[in-house]
Amino acid sequence: MDVMDFFRMSAGQWNSQRTTHHLPFRRAELGGSTIAVEALDAGHPSVIEICNLHEVDPTLAVGGALVTWQGAMAWDKEDENHEGSTVFALVPDADDPSRGQLLRERGYAEIVPVIGRYEIDGDEGLLLITEYETMSSVERFWFANPNLRLRTSVVKRFGGFSTASFCAESRLAAPAAEADGAKEQALAPVSAFGW
């Protein structure tokens, strides 16, 4: 599996159930969101734009993705929302295409453009590592089956504050059309947990 295979498998709509552990406080918080993923070809204008933003040659990108989300966490205040979108581009290392740069317009832990690293590991999981000015994050995604994607993340803030999250993401719908131009189709809602 290469990195774009992973994002093509992720394309569609997902229901995400999250448990976040706030380690310094020894407390857990529940939440959920709806996530939409669209895999983008290497020549997509958004992929080219992100490469140009980071001053990376767009011809080196193998593609990218557009991810949008809308969700809520149990401890949210009235003015808090967990909505947004981000586009990123993938630029493999010249000597090893299973790893490379992840160019983001918006980071996971900080809302700033950032360059992280990606790696497809030996178990066909996707690992994303991002260093920010005040924190770092490590995320790992993998498929239990085509309709159930799992995710862990650890965010470490400089000074010791850390959170660890686990998400179970069940597919709600696949992309409307297959990439090869096959007849448009949509999957009925599918969930391993009956959500």
Secondary structure, DSSP 4 states (H G I P E B T S, - for coil): --HHHHHHHH-EEEEEEEEEEEGGGTEEEEEEEEEEEEEE-TT-HHHHHHHHHTT--GGG--EEEEEEEEEEETT--TT--EEEEEEEEEEE-SS-TTEEEEEESS-SSSSS-EEEEEEE-TTS-EEEEEE-SSEEEEEEEEEEETTEEEEEEEEEETTS-EEEEEEEEEEEE--SS-TT-PPP--PPP--SS--
